[in-house]
Amino acid sequence: MALSLLLAACTSVAPRTQRLTGPGVSPGVWGVLELPHTPGPHAAVILLPGSYGWRGDYAGFAKTFADSGFVALAIDYYAEAGRGDTPAQEQRNWSAWQATVRNAVAYLDTLPQVSSGHIGLVGYSRGAFLATSVAGSLPPIGAVVDYYGGGSDDDPSVEQIPKFPPLLILHGTADAEVSVDLAHRLYDRIKANGGTVEMHLYPGAGHVFNGPWAATYSAPEAADSWMRTISFLREKLAAGQNSH
């Protein structure tokens, strides 16, 4: 049932992104915001796309999160900073992408529908690297889900790890784009420094195993990872469901 709802949301006509913050916020936050049908305030999630950038499917993901009881914001962090055509340009834009995520967190934390301080980050590939690079420095973040990403030697920094929110890592063992070794390394670094981290590996699964647009998509892994994500976020952000 959960998988059919997710696929239906992703294959329906998705709304375009729009600027959600005013002219005084730079970089601006562009994305799609989806709200639950039940009264709030609710815990919230921010969805961070992979290196390809914005796809309408992410709006579908946000709708499915909202149907599961979360305020969901899928953002396009390339909207103003750009993607970058070379590694040097991408490195230059990294701080702007981080700033966009911070601005998205600040935006959500002001909404009356959101339980203040109870926000999760769900990152896919590059979005997962981005999430782990900023989560330890953002007090409103109460949980992070890392889909086939990983932390570099400095993401998160060792100094941030004691403050790092609970982390769930989901990765395929046959990932040819982001090696599962990075998932193991991130898990070990968080664990060794006293953080809370869970990891589930999918034997034989490749990169973007949960993306209906990808050649590596696998329905069983997509369904399982979705259930794990929702369960993890509900548990870790539960305190935010009924308080503001």
Buried (B, 14 or more C-beta within 10 A) or exposed (E): EBBEBBBEBBEEEBBEBEEBBEEEBEBBBBBBBBBBEEEBBBBBBBBBBBBBBBBBBBBBBBBBBBBBBBBBBBBBBBBBBBBBEEEEEBEEBBEBBBBBBBBBBBBBBEBEBBBBBBBBBBBBBBBBBBBBBBBBBBEBBBBBBBBBBBBEEEBBBEEBBEBBBBBBBBBBEBBEEBEBEBBBBBBEBBBEBEBEBBBBBBEEBBBBBBBBEBEBBBEEBBBBBBEBBBEBBBEBBEEBBEEE
